[in-house]
Amino acid sequence: MTSHHVKKVAVVTGASQGIGAGIVEAFRKSGYGVVGTSRNISPSDDEGTLTVQGDIAEAATAERVVAAAMEKFGRVDTLINNAGIFISKPFTEYTQGDYEAVTRVNLTGFFRITQLVVEKMLSQGGGHIVNITTSLVDNADSRVPSVLASLTKGGLQSATKSLAIEYATRGIRVNAVSPGNVNTPMHAVEDHEALAAMHPVGRLGEQSDIVDAVLYLENAPFVTGEILHVDGGMSAGR
């Protein structure tokens, strides 16, 4: 079944809850067709939203997601690499399992789907990629040991700039949003006060803050290679 009445098409990973679900909703409101993927995403009853279940760390999932987008909508204009996992432990306590889980989702999960989407964007004449990272990449915090986040999301932040430059003359923009601690299902309510205190502004970010940042970048044709910090001042100092 093909529907080509949408003006643009966005693919969103980690789309079932939290920031990912908010991004899906915002792109739909902007008139985009959306393909959302995550391990346990439910089918959508919205004609303009297609969901694909799968582990983004598997190359086969990436292939299925892009194939589904092309079959239903015929194009991919935007990719939001939002899927990510975060495990905070003292460095020597990370297990091999922790290492594999975090690198599979945060790095491998980004890599294959982005390759496939860039191929489509090149044939269409352009597109936009946004990677969701974390403010801890730039601002290590002694209260939150997070080497695996720095290693993986830090790699993603560097890759954002590298891809932006590689494709700058070919119509593909690549940016990142670097959130502080955001009020999402990922954080237990009892941790909110401590997480809020880590920001100079003294409160948590909201999902809408991150979604609005993604939409700003989507509609900013002269912005590429940008790491947009939406972190209540964390990246500025403390």
C-alpha positions in Angstrom: 0.0 0.0 0.0 1.6 3.2 -1.1 0.6 6.7 0.1 2.5 9.6 -1.5 0.3 12.5 -0.2 2.7 13.5 2.5 5.2 16.3 1.7 8.1 14.9 3.6 9.0 11.7 5.5 10.9 11.3 8.8 12.3 8.1 10.2 12.6 8.0 14.0 14.5 5.4 16.0 13.6 4.7 19.7 10.1 5.9 18.8 7.9 4.1 21.2 8.1 6.3 24.3 9.7 9.5 25.8 11.4 11.9 23.5 11.1 9.5 20.5 7.3 9.4 20.7 7.3 13.2 21.1 9.3 13.6 17.9 7.0 11.3 16.0 4.0 13.3 17.1 5.6 16.7 16.3 6.6 15.6 12.8 3.1 14.3 12.1 1.7 17.6 13.2 4.1 19.2 10.7 2.5 17.1 8.0 5.3 14.6 7.6 4.8 10.9 7.1 6.6 9.1 9.9 8.2 5.7 10.2 8.9 4.9 13.8 10.9 2.0 15.1 11.8 0.4 18.4 11.9 -3.1 19.9 8.4 -3.0 21.3 6.6 -0.3 19.3 2.8 -0.9 18.8 1.1 -0.6 15.4 -0.3 2.8 14.7 -3.9 3.5 13.6 -2.7 6.8 12.0 -2.5 6.5 8.2 0.5 8.8 8.2 2.5 6.8 10.8 4.1 3.4 10.1 5.7 1.4 12.9 8.4 -1.2 12.5 9.3 -3.5 15.4 12.9 -4.5 15.8 16.3 -4.1 17.5 18.0 -1.2 15.7 21.4 -2.8 16.5 20.5 -5.5 14.0 21.4 -4.5 10.4 18.2 -6.4 9.3 16.1 -4.0 11.3 17.7 -1.0 9.6 17.1 -2.6 6.2 13.4 -3.3 7.1 12.8 0.2 8.3 14.2 1.9 5.2 12.5 -0.5 2.9 9.1 0.1 4.7 9.6 3.9 4.4 10.3 3.6 0.7 7.4 1.2 0.0 4.8 3.3 1.9 6.1 6.9 1.2 8.6 6.6 -1.6 11.2 8.8 0.1 13.1 9.6 3.3 13.8 13.2 4.1 14.8 13.2 7.7 16.4 10.6 10.1 16.3 11.1 13.8 18.7 8.8 15.6 17.1 8.9 19.0 17.5 5.3 20.1 19.9 5.1 23.0 20.6 3.4 26.3 22.4 4.8 29.3 24.1 2.8 32.0 25.9 4.7 34.8 28.5 2.7 36.7 32.0 3.1 38.1 34.3 2.4 35.2 35.7 -0.9 36.5 32.2 -2.2 37.3 31.0 -2.2 33.7 30.5 -5.8 32.5 31.1 -7.1 29.0 27.3 -7.3 28.7 27.0 -3.6 29.6 29.6 -2.7 27.0 27.9 -4.8 24.3 24.4 -3.5 25.0 25.4 0.2 25.0 27.7 0.0 21.9 25.2 -2.1 20.0 22.4 0.4 20.4 24.2 3.7 20.5 26.8 3.1 17.8 25.8 0.1 15.7 22.2 1.2 15.8 23.2 4.6 14.4 25.6 3.3 11.8 23.7 1.0 9.5 20.4 2.9 9.3 22.3 6.2 8.7 24.2 4.6 5.8 21.0 3.3 4.2 19.2 6.7 4.6 22.2 8.7 3.3 22.1 6.6 0.1 18.4 7.4 -0.4 19.0 11.1 0.4 21.8 11.3 -2.2 19.5 10.0 -4.8 16.8 12.5 -3.8 19.2 15.4 -3.7 19.3 16.0 0.0 18.0 15.4 3.5 18.6 16.0 7.2 19.9 13.8 10.0 19.7 14.6 13.7 21.5 12.6 16.3 20.4 12.7 20.0 23.5 12.7 22.3 23.9 13.7 25.9 25.4 16.8 27.7 27.6 14.4 29.7 29.7 14.0 26.5 31.0 17.6 26.9 30.6 17.8 30.7 31.7 14.8 32.6 30.2 14.9 36.1 31.8 13.1 39.1 28.3 12.3 40.4 27.4 10.4 37.2 30.2 8.1 36.1 29.3 7.5 32.5 32.3 6.3 30.4 30.1 4.2 28.1 27.9 7.3 27.4 31.0 9.3 26.6 32.5 6.6 24.4 29.3 6.0 22.4 27.4 9.3 22.4 30.7 11.2 22.2 31.5 9.2 19.1 28.1 10.1 17.7 28.8 13.8 18.4 32.1 13.6 16.5 30.4 11.7 13.7 27.8 14.4 13.4 30.5 16.9 12.5 32.3 14.5 10.2 29.1 13.6 8.2 28.1 17.2 8.1 31.3 18.1 6.3 31.4 15.0 4.1 28.0 15.8 2.7 27.9 19.6 3.0 28.0 20.2 -0.8 25.4 17.4 -1.5 22.4 18.8 0.3 22.5 16.6 3.4 22.7 18.4 6.7 23.7 16.6 9.9 23.2 18.0 13.4 22.9 16.8 17.0 20.8 17.7 20.0 22.6 17.3 23.3 20.1 17.1 26.2 20.7 17.5 29.9 18.5 15.4 32.2 15.0 15.3 30.8 11.7 14.2 32.5 11.1 11.0 30.6 10.1 7.4 31.6 13.8 6.6 31.7 14.2 8.4 35.0 12.6 7.2 38.3 10.6 9.8 40.0 12.7 9.5 43.2 15.8 10.5 41.2 14.2 13.7 39.8 15.4 16.1 42.5 19.0 15.0 42.2 18.9 15.0 38.4 17.3 18.5 38.4 20.1 19.8 40.7 22.7 18.9 38.1 21.5 21.8 35.9 22.5 25.4 36.6 18.8 26.3 36.1 17.9 23.8 38.9 15.2 21.9 37.1 14.7 19.0 34.7 14.2 19.6 31.0 10.9 18.6 29.4 10.5 16.3 26.4 9.0 19.3 24.5 12.4 21.2 24.9 14.2 18.4 23.0 11.4 18.0 20.4 11.4 21.8 19.8 15.2 21.7 19.3 14.9 18.9 16.7 12.2 20.9 14.8 14.4 24.1 14.9 17.2 22.2 13.3 14.9 20.6 10.8 13.8 24.0 9.6 17.3 25.7 9.6 18.8 25.2 6.1 22.0 27.1 6.9 22.7 25.0 10.1 24.8 21.9 9.8 27.4 20.2 12.0 25.8 21.9 15.0 25.7 20.4 18.5 22.7 22.1 20.0 22.8 21.9 23.8 19.4 21.8 25.4 20.7 21.3 28.9 19.7 24.1 31.3 23.2 25.5 31.2 25.2 22.3 31.9 27.5 22.8 28.9 28.3 26.4 30.0 29.6 25.6 33.5 28.5 25.2 37.0 
